[in-house]
Amino acid sequence: MPGLASETIGIWVAAGSRDESAETAGSTHFLEHMLFKGTGTRDAKSIAAAFDRTGGDSNAITAKELTCYYSRCLVTDLPDITGLLVDMVSNSQLDVEEFERERGVIIEELAMSADDPGDVLFDDFDALVFGQHSLARPVGATKDQIRVLGHHTVIDHYQSTYIPPRLVIAAAGGATHEEVLAMVEEALAEAGLGSRGDVWSGAGTGDAASVAKGSHLGGAARVRPEFHSGKSHTVKDIEQLGIMLGCEGLAEGHDDRFIYSVMLTMLGGGMSSRLFQSVREERGLAYAVNCVASQFTDTGTFGIYAGCTAENAQAVVDLAMSEWDRLAQETPSQFELDEIVSQLSGSMVLGLESSAARMNRLARSEIFGLPLESPMDLIERVRSVTAEDVSEMAGRLLSRPKALALVGPAAEVELP
């Protein structure tokens, strides 16, 4: 990205909470915390100070299929940050005393999440639709699981997953490709002096070979989940009832993903969307209403989210189903389609002006084996979507078994 004075770099691990068993649940997220606690040459305070010194953004993300450690910094600080990230990922000490201290921090984090009705709603929806599958579990596991998670279990997770070909380094910003390569090579050489240096070079064929048999780069062999329909309700003493109504969606990289994006946006992707206009603007039944989607390597979920009073909940669900059905039954006008295509095209181009978004896109493309298309190619793919495609997609999803998750005050709400 010529002319940019900053760079975003991330080290990605193609492993997430989905790759845990019931016994090892929470290991992925726990490890994310532990990598900031010290290496063979840096303690936790020096790691924090090194990140803060740059004045940029540094953090980590754990998801159901991915983990990422990243930093946004000035290009002039990139060599130091690259070395720091590689050292953290390669040579974490996983000290047992730090581990026990962090256990309490993670339990507090989970407690905070449990107090957030939105977090509870999304976790409840996944638990409902994925049943006993590992995708059903919260990314951070439960407080009870964290209380009994063993130090050795997290070490085993580190040694078995932080290996090629699971590891991907992605960067975007003002540095040139050659400059980033040189920085990474230098950082890897320095990390090679540590106890896990051979991991990065791919020495040994045991774990790396078994991982390579997976369905995508870094992915272990995964069992595709079965979608479960039904209803769940977590009663909480709060003002609003959170609603998630949905069905099985599309997997990451699905051939119809651009049609899917147009349909999601048209139905519930902004202030001009059908759901926003019908539920909020015309009837005043909810403040927030929109479509959401989660996509994984082999499955996905499509949902309609709304927050409203318990008294309005059934009307909101009925209206959401009605708008969904109308989109499936009646082909949208060319004018409406053109408006949505313009909205998506603009958001794509504007989003790619962020170095963090570019870095994220590069890494996900590599991990999931997706083609790295130019912004203009992406826009053309969106423009190729027809109004008939959108209706067909809405109908395809509408015909699938549905699930309804509720979080909030007691209410009688049924699927139409």
C-alpha positions in Angstrom: 0.0 0.0 0.0 2.4 2.7 -1.3 2.5 6.0 0.6 1.2 4.4 3.9 3.5 5.1 6.9 2.1 2.1 8.9 1.9 -1.6 8.6 -0.3 -4.3 10.1 1.3 -7.7 10.6 -0.3 -10.8 12.0 0.7 -14.4 12.8 -2.2 -16.7 12.2 -2.8 -20.2 13.4 -5.3 -22.3 11.5 -6.7 -23.8 14.7 -9.5 -22.6 17.0 -12.0 -23.8 19.6 -13.5 -26.1 17.0 -10.4 -28.2 17.1 -10.7 -28.9 20.8 -12.3 -31.9 22.5 -14.6 -31.6 25.5 -11.7 -32.3 27.7 -9.4 -29.7 26.2 -12.1 -27.0 25.7 -10.7 -23.5 26.4 -7.1 -24.4 25.5 -7.0 -22.2 22.4 -8.2 -19.1 24.1 -6.1 -19.8 27.2 -3.1 -20.1 25.0 -3.9 -16.7 23.3 -3.5 -15.1 26.8 -0.4 -17.0 27.7 1.6 -16.0 24.7 1.8 -12.5 26.1 3.2 -13.7 29.4 6.8 -14.3 28.4 9.4 -16.0 26.2 12.9 -17.1 26.7 14.2 -13.6 26.3 11.2 -11.4 27.3 9.0 -11.2 30.3 5.3 -10.1 30.2 6.1 -6.5 31.2 8.7 -6.1 28.4 6.3 -7.6 25.9 3.6 -5.1 26.9 6.1 -2.2 26.9 7.4 -3.2 23.4 3.9 -3.0 22.0 3.0 0.2 23.8 6.2 1.9 22.7 5.1 1.9 19.1 1.9 3.8 19.8 -0.1 1.4 17.6 -2.6 -1.3 18.1 -1.7 -4.8 19.3 -3.9 -7.7 20.3 -5.0 -11.3 19.6 -8.1 -12.9 18.5 -9.4 -16.4 19.1 -12.2 -17.7 16.9 -13.7 -21.1 16.2 -11.3 -22.0 13.4 -8.6 -19.4 13.7 -6.2 -17.6 16.1 -4.4 -14.5 15.3 -1.7 -12.3 17.0 -1.3 -9.0 15.3 0.0 -5.4 15.6 -0.4 -2.2 13.6 2.7 0.0 13.9 4.8 2.4 11.9 6.9 0.9 9.2 10.0 2.0 11.0 8.9 -0.1 14.0 8.1 -3.2 11.9 11.4 -5.1 12.3 11.1 -5.0 16.1 7.4 -5.9 16.1 7.9 -8.8 13.7 10.7 -10.2 15.9 8.5 -9.8 18.9 5.5 -11.6 17.4 7.6 -14.5 16.1 9.3 -14.8 19.4 6.0 -15.0 21.2 4.5 -17.6 18.9 7.7 -19.7 18.7 9.2 -19.5 22.2 6.4 -18.9 24.7 7.5 -20.3 28.1 3.9 -21.1 29.4 5.1 -20.6 32.9 2.9 -22.5 35.4 2.7 -19.6 37.9 1.6 -17.2 35.1 -0.8 -19.9 34.0 -2.5 -20.0 37.4 -2.7 -16.2 37.6 -4.2 -16.0 34.1 -6.8 -18.6 35.0 -8.5 -16.0 37.2 -8.3 -13.3 34.5 -10.0 -15.6 32.0 -12.7 -16.5 34.4 -13.4 -12.8 34.9 -13.5 -12.3 31.2 -16.0 -15.1 30.8 -18.1 -13.6 33.6 -18.1 -10.3 31.8 -19.3 -12.1 28.6 -22.0 -13.8 30.6 -23.3 -10.4 31.6 -23.6 -9.3 28.0 -27.0 -10.5 26.6 -25.7 -10.3 23.0 -22.8 -12.6 23.7 -25.1 -15.0 25.5 -27.6 -14.9 22.6 -25.0 -15.8 19.9 -23.5 -18.6 22.1 -27.0 -20.0 22.7 -27.8 -20.0 19.0 -24.7 -21.9 18.2 -25.4 -24.4 21.1 -28.9 -24.9 19.8 -28.1 -25.4 16.1 -24.8 -27.4 16.4 -25.9 -29.8 19.2 -23.0 -31.9 20.5 -20.5 -30.7 17.9 -17.5 -28.7 18.9 -18.8 -25.6 17.0 -21.6 -25.5 19.6 -19.2 -24.6 22.4 -18.3 -21.0 23.3 -14.8 -20.0 22.0 -13.5 -19.4 25.5 -15.3 -22.5 27.0 -17.1 -22.2 30.3 -15.9 -21.0 33.7 -16.2 -24.6 35.1 -14.1 -25.9 32.2 -11.4 -23.2 32.7 -11.3 -24.0 36.5 -10.2 -27.6 35.8 -8.1 -27.1 32.6 -4.7 -28.4 33.2 -1.4 -26.6 32.5 -0.1 -29.7 30.6 -3.2 -29.7 28.4 -2.5 -26.2 27.1 1.2 -27.1 26.6 0.1 -30.1 24.5 -2.2 -27.8 22.5 0.7 -25.4 21.8 3.0 -28.2 20.7 0.5 -29.9 18.4 -1.1 -26.9 16.7 1.5 -24.1 16.5 3.3 -26.0 13.7 3.4 -25.7 9.9 1.3 -25.8 7.8 -1.0 -24.2 10.4 1.1 -21.0 10.7 0.6 -18.1 8.3 2.3 -14.7 8.5 0.4 -11.9 6.7 1.2 -8.2 6.4 -0.2 -5.1 4.6 0.9 -1.5 4.6 3.7 0.8 3.6 6.6 -1.7 3.6 7.5 -3.5 0.4 7.0 -7.3 0.0 10.8 -7.8 -0.1 11.3 -5.7 3.1 8.7 -7.8 5.0 10.2 -11.0 3.8 13.6 -10.0 5.0 12.2 -9.0 8.4 10.4 -12.3 8.7 13.4 -14.3 7.7 15.6 -12.5 10.3 12.9 -13.0 13.0 12.7 -16.7 12.2 16.4 -17.0 12.4 16.5 -15.4 15.8 13.6 -17.6 17.0 15.5 -20.6 15.8 17.9 -20.2 18.7 14.9 -21.0 21.0 13.6 -24.4 21.9 11.0 -24.4 19.2 13.0 -23.2 16.3 12.7 -26.4 14.3 8.9 -26.1 14.3 9.1 -23.1 12.0 11.5 -24.8 9.6 9.2 -27.9 9.4 11.8 -30.2 10.8 10.3 -33.6 11.6 7.3 -35.0 9.8 5.1 -36.3 12.5 2.6 -33.6 13.5 3.1 -31.5 10.4 2.4 -34.4 8.1 -0.8 -35.3 9.9 -2.1 -31.7 9.8 -1.4 -31.5 6.1 -4.0 -34.2 5.5 -6.7 -31.8 6.4 -9.2 -30.3 4.0 -7.6 -26.9 3.9 -4.2 -25.4 4.8 -3.6 -26.0 8.4 -6.9 -27.6 9.0 -7.1 -30.9 10.8 -9.6 -33.4 9.5 -13.0 -32.0 10.7 -16.4 -33.6 11.0 -19.1 -31.6 9.4 -21.8 -30.7 11.9 -25.5 -31.5 11.5 -27.9 -28.5 11.8 -30.5 -28.8 14.5 -33.8 -26.8 14.5 -35.7 -25.9 17.6 -36.0 -23.1 20.2 -34.1 -22.1 23.3 -34.8 -19.3 25.8 -32.3 -18.1 28.5 -34.4 -16.0 30.9 -32.6 -12.9 32.2 -33.9 -10.0 34.2 -33.2 -7.3 31.6 -35.4 -4.9 29.7 -35.1 -6.3 26.1 -35.5 -9.7 24.6 -32.7 -10.6 22.2 -33.9 -12.7 19.2 -31.9 -14.8 16.8 -34.0 -16.5 14.1 -32.1 -18.5 11.5 -31.1 -21.6 9.6 -28.1 -23.3 8.1 -26.2 -20.8 5.9 -23.2 -21.1 3.5 -19.7 -22.3 4.2 -16.6 -20.1 3.8 -15.7 -19.7 0.1 -19.0 -21.1 -1.2 -19.5 -20.5 -5.0 -22.7 -18.5 -4.2 -21.1 -16.2 -1.6 -21.6 -13.1 -3.7 -25.3 -13.8 -4.1 -25.4 -14.5 -0.4 -23.8 -11.1 0.4 -26.3 -9.3 -1.8 -29.3 -11.1 -0.2 -28.0 -10.5 3.3 -27.6 -6.8 2.6 -30.9 -6.4 0.9 -32.8 -8.1 3.7 -31.0 -6.8 6.7 -27.7 -5.0 6.0 -28.3 -1.4 6.6 -30.7 1.4 7.3 -32.4 1.1 3.9 -32.7 -2.7 4.2 -36.1 -4.3 4.2 -36.0 -5.5 7.8 -34.8 -2.1 9.1 -37.5 -0.2 7.2 -40.3 -2.6 8.0 -39.6 -3.5 11.6 -38.1 -0.2 12.9 -39.0 2.7 10.6 -42.6 1.8 9.6 -43.7 0.1 12.9 -41.3 1.1 15.6 -41.1 -2.4 17.0 -37.3 -2.6 17.6 -34.3 -0.3 17.8 -31.9 -2.9 16.3 -32.7 -5.4 13.6 -30.3 -6.9 11.0 -29.0 -10.1 9.3 -25.9 -11.9 10.6 -23.9 -14.8 9.1 -21.2 -17.1 10.4 -19.1 -19.0 7.9 -16.8 -22.0 8.6 -14.9 -24.4 6.4 -17.8 -26.8 5.9 -20.9 -25.0 7.1 -22.4 -21.7 8.2 -25.3 -20.1 9.9 -27.7 -17.4 8.6 -29.7 -15.4 11.2 -31.9 -12.4 11.7 -31.1 -10.6 14.9 -33.5 -8.2 16.8 -33.7 -6.6 20.2 -37.2 -5.5 21.4 -39.5 -5.7 24.4 -41.1 -9.0 25.2 -44.5 -7.7 24.2 -43.2 -6.9 20.6 -41.2 -10.1 20.2 -43.8 -12.3 18.4 -44.7 -9.4 16.1 -41.0 -8.9 15.2 -40.5 -12.6 14.5 -43.6 -12.8 12.3 -42.6 -9.7 10.4 -39.1 -11.0 9.9 -40.4 -14.2 8.5 -42.8 -12.3 6.3 -40.1 -10.1 4.8 -37.9 -13.1 4.3 -40.7 -14.9 2.5 -41.5 -11.8 0.4 -38.0 -11.7 -0.8 -38.2 -15.4 -1.8 -41.5 -15.0 -3.6 -41.1 -11.7 -5.3 -38.1 -10.8 -7.4 -36.7 -7.5 -6.3 -36.7 -4.6 -8.7 -33.6 -3.7 -10.7 -33.5 -0.4 -8.9 -33.3 -2.0 -5.5 -30.7 -4.5 -6.7 -28.6 -1.6 -8.2 -28.7 0.2 -4.8 -27.5 -2.8 -2.9 -24.7 -3.5 -5.4 -23.6 0.1 -5.1 -23.6 -0.2 -1.3 -21.6 -3.4 -1.3 -19.1 -2.2 -3.9 -18.5 1.0 -1.8 -18.0 -0.9 1.4 -15.6 -3.4 -0.2 -13.4 -0.7 -1.6 -13.5 1.5 1.5 -12.8 -1.5 3.7 -9.7 -2.5 1.7 -8.2 0.9 2.4 -7.4 -0.4 5.9 -4.1 -2.2 6.3 -5.7 -4.4 9.0 -8.5 -5.4 6.6 -5.9 -6.2 3.8 -3.8 -8.3 6.2 -6.9 -10.1 7.4 -8.0 -10.8 3.8 -4.5 -12.1 2.8 -4.4 -14.5 5.7 -7.9 -15.9 5.3 -7.3 -16.4 1.6 -4.2 -18.4 2.3 -5.7 -20.4 5.1 -9.0 -21.2 3.4 -7.5 -21.7 -0.1 -9.6 -18.9 -1.6 -8.5 -16.9 -4.7 -7.1 -13.4 -3.9 -9.2 -11.3 -6.2 -8.6 -7.6 -6.9 -11.1 -5.0 -5.7 -12.4 -4.6 -9.2 -12.8 -8.3 -9.7 -14.8 -8.4 -6.4 -17.0 -5.6 -7.6 -17.6 -7.4 -10.9 -18.6 -10.5 -9.0 -21.1 -8.5 -7.1 -22.4 -6.8 -10.2 -23.0 -10.2 -11.8 -25.6 -11.1 -9.3 -29.2 -10.9 -10.7 -32.5 -10.2 -9.0 -33.5 -13.8 -9.7 -30.4 -15.0 -8.0 -31.3 -13.1 -4.8 -34.9 -14.5 -4.7 -33.6 -18.0 -5.3 -31.1 -17.7 -2.5 -33.8 -16.3 -0.1 -36.1 -19.2 -1.0 -33.3 -21.8 -0.6 -32.6 -20.6 2.9 -36.3 -20.2 3.8 -36.9 -23.9 2.9 -34.4 -25.1 5.5 -35.2 -26.1 9.1 -35.1 -23.1 11.4 -34.0 -22.3 14.9 -35.0 -19.5 17.3 -32.9 -18.5 20.3 -34.1 -15.9 22.9 -32.3 -14.2 25.7 -34.2 -11.9 28.1 -37.5 -11.7 30.0 -40.0 -14.5 29.8 -42.1 -14.4 26.7 -44.3 -16.6 24.6 -42.6 -16.5 21.2 -43.1 -19.2 18.6 -41.7 -19.8 15.1 -44.4 -19.1 12.5 
